[in-house]
């Protein structure tokens, strides 16, 4: 199978590269390396089945050719991370929306119908009061909202583009709403909480919790995520659907910090930081996030292989200086 991955040097994208190469597929990845890293894909660069192109999908001249080559396309390219969203809200909207539209236009022109996975986010649920976030729920994003919501708006636009192209041109497109994916190669540079906590604990520094720590999240290991994506793309019934991909085990950020300290054996304490100090502006956080996974299970019979404790232990081991020296 021929697999094209946009954002292929990024966190989830690089895990998709690794997964499909292990299956014996031919993989082409494109990434402008603005948030992705060549280091993420370094172990695969010498493989004859893998081809990497450093390019921006907004201007990459080979996009139509690559789309016509692919049997499956994972569209992971996007501006991500709270810090980047707040720092450059216009780029978030322009890049995320225009990149998706250009890719879909290239697929439509090619006359070929690869199964396309478009990455969306649980951020689109906004301030939902529901205890479980279901794909058919009403989405609550405030009118005249701050730039904090530009990422959610861009992903909602991507969903609309994907569903529209699927209906108009018959391209099999599945929209996946990622729900706090974590794992190796994720960086805390752009505001991701788990790698930040792990690094702080390993260095015996205070774990910085933004807000009061009562906000909850549900974390899913990237190595489970890519399996779920493959299963969705392998099932024709997923075409035209919006599907949550994540884990439905919910934990508060405060309890997550305590868990990281306990599992790393760190003497670190917890330091609570107001959102204004953390982000430089007033920040509206989501109070809870627990995805409903009924549709994912129905379409794929997927089962998780990694629990949160296992992922934290693995990340802590990889982060220790003596481990990095050996690797």
N, C-alpha and C positions, 0 to 999 in steps of 0.2 A: 504494500500500500504506500502511496505517496502522501506525505503529511506536510502541510505548510503551517508554520506557527509564527504569527506576528507577535512581537514582544518576546521572542524566543530566548533572549538572554536575561530575561527578568526572573523573578522568583518562581511563579507558577509555570511560566513558559519554559524555563530550563528543566523543570521536573517533567514536563511533557516531552521535551527532547529526549531526556534520559529514558523515560518509559517506552517511547515508541522505538528508539534504537534497540532497546533490549528485546523488543518483540520482532526485530528484523525488518522494520519498515525503513523506507528512505525518507529522510527528514530534511526540509529546508526551513531555516529560521531567519527572520529579518528583525533587526532591532537597531535603533539609533543610539543605544547605550546611554541615554539620558538618565534613566534610572536602572536599567539593566547593566550587567557587567560581563565582560569577556571572561572573567574568572569563573563565572557560573557555568559556562559551557566549555571551559578549557579542556576537560578530560575527553571531550567528544570531537574536538577540532581535527584530529588526525584520522578520523574514521571515514572510509570512502562513502558510506551511506549518509553522511551528514555534510550539509553545505550551509555555511553562514554568510549572510550579507549584512554589513553595517550600512543601514540606510533608514531614512524617514519614510514611512509608508505614504505620507502626504505628497512626496515628490519622487519616490522610487520608480524609475522608468520600467522596471521589469515586473511590476505588480500584475499586470494582465497575463503575462506569460506564466508567472508562478501560479496564478489562480487557475489557469487552464491545465496546468500540470498536475494539480493536487486532486486526490480522491477525498481528502478531508482537510478542513481548514479550522484552526483554532485562532480566533481573533482575541489576543491578550493585550495588544499594544494599547497603552493609555497613560495619561498623566495620573499618578496615584500618590497617596500619602497626604495626611492632613496638612503638614507643613507646606508642601508644594501647592496644594489647593488654595491655601490662604495667601501664599506668596504671589501666585500668578493665576488668579481666577479666570482671566480671559483666555489664557493658553489652555486651561483645562477644558473649557467649552469648545474652543476652536479645534484643538487637536483630537479630542475624544470623539466628537461628532463628525468632523470632516474625514477623519481617518476611517471610521466605520463606513461612511457613505461611499468613499472612494473604493474601498475593498469590495463592497457589495455591487457597485457599478461595474467593477472589473470582472466579477464573477458572472454577472448578467450578460456582459458583452462576450464572454468566452464561449457561451453556448454549452458549457459543461456544468454538471450539477453535483459538485462535491457536497458532502454533509458539512455544514458550517456550525461551529460552536461560537457564539458571541458572549463574551464575558460582561455580565452586568454585576450588580452589587446589592446586598441587603440594605445599603444606604437609601435605596429608592423608597423603602417603606416609611422613611421619615419618622414623625412622632406618632407612630401607631400605638394605640393603647391595648391592642390585642396581646394576649399572653403568648400566642404562637403566631408567627408571621406566615400567612398563607399567600400563595401566588395570586389568588383571585381577590385579595383584600384591597380595599380602597387605600390609595397612597396619599399620605398627608405631608405635603411640603408647603411651608408658609409662603403666602403671597408677599412679594417684596423682600424676600429672605436675604440674609447676609451671604457673602461669598462662600461661607462654609458649605452651602448647599449646592454649589455649582457642580461638584462631582456627581451628586445624585441626579441633578437635572440632565447632565451630559449622558449618564448611563440610561436614564429613562428615554432620552431621545434615541440612543443606540437601539434600545428595545423596539421602539416604534419603527425605526428604519428596518430592522431585521424582520419583524413581522410583516411589514408592508412589502418588502422584496419577496418574502416567502409566498405571500398570497398572489402577488402580481406575476411573478416569474416562475413559481413552482419550485424554487430552490429549497432543499431541505435544510432549514435553519432552526437551531435550538438555542434559546436564550437561557443562560445559567446565571442565577443570582448567587454569587459567592458570599459566604457568611463567615468572616474572620478566619481565613486560612492562615496557618502557621507552619513552620518547619525549617529545615536547613536552607541556607542561602537567603533567608529573609533578613533584611537589615532594619535596625531601629532608627536609621538616619532620617526617615520621613514621618516618624511619629508612631511606628508600629510598637505596640505595648510589650509583647512577649520577648522579642530580642532585646529590648531596652532593659526589661527586668532581669533577664538572664545575665547580660553583661554587667549590670550593676551588682548583682549578687556575687558573681565570680570575682569581681574586683573589691568586694566587701564595702561597697558604697551604699548609701541609702537608696531604696527603691522609690522612685518618684511616681506617686499616684496623682493623676490630675483630677481635680474635683474632690468629692468626699469618698469616692471608691465604692459607692453603693450601686453604680451603674453595672449592668450585667452584659456578658457576651457569651457566645457559644463558639468554641474554637475547634477547627478541623485540621488535621495534619495534611499537608500538601500531597503526601504519598498516598493517602486515601482519596484525595480530591481528584487526582489524575485518573485513577481507576474508575471513579464515578463518571468522569467526563467521557472516557472511552466507552463505557457501557451505554451511556446516553447516545453517543454518536453512532453506535452499532445497532441501535434500535430505531427503525423507521417511524415507529409510533411517537418518538420524541420530537419529530419535525413539527415546527409551528407552535411548540409549547414553551412556556416559561417555567423553569424548574429551579427550586432552591437546591444548592449543593453546599453541604456543611455538616455540622454535628448538632444535635439538639440537646446536648448537656450544657446547662446554663450555670455560670459562675460569676460572682461579683469580682470586680477588678481588685478590691481590697482582699478578698479571699485568694485570688490568683497570686497576689504579691506574697501573702503568707505561705502559700503552697510552694512558690519558687524558693523562698528563704529556707523552708523546711527541707526540701528535696536537695538543695545544693549544700546544706549544712553551713550556710553563711551566717555571720554575725550581723548582717545588715539589718537596719531598721527601716520603717516605712515613713516616708516624708510626703505629706499632702500639699499639693501646689494648686493654687487657684487657677482656673482656666485663663484668666487675664495674664497671669505671669507666665504660663506655659506657652501660650500662643500669641501673646501680644495684642489680643483683642478679645472682646466678649465672645464666648463660644457656646453654642447650643449643642449639648451632647444628647445622645440617645440614651434613655434611662434603662432600657432593657432590649435584648435581642435574642430571641430563640426561634429558629426557623422550623416550620412544619416540614417534615420530610416524607409525607405520605406519597406524594407524586413521584419523588425520586425512587423510593422503594418499589412502587408499583411498576415503574417503567424499567427498572434495572435489577431488582433483587439484590441491590448493593448492601454490603455489610462492612462496617468499619473494622480496620485491623489495628489502628493506633488509638489509644485513649490519651487523655491529657497528661497524665502522669508519665507515660512512656515517652511522649514527645518532649516534655520538659527535661526528663533525664537525658535523653539523647542530645538535646540542644546544649545542656550544661556540659556534657562530656566533650562535645565538639568545641565549646568555647574556652575550655581550660587551656592555659598557655602550653602545658606540656604536651597536650594532644595536638595542638596546632603545629608545634615544632616537628612532630613525627610525620604528620600529614604533609 
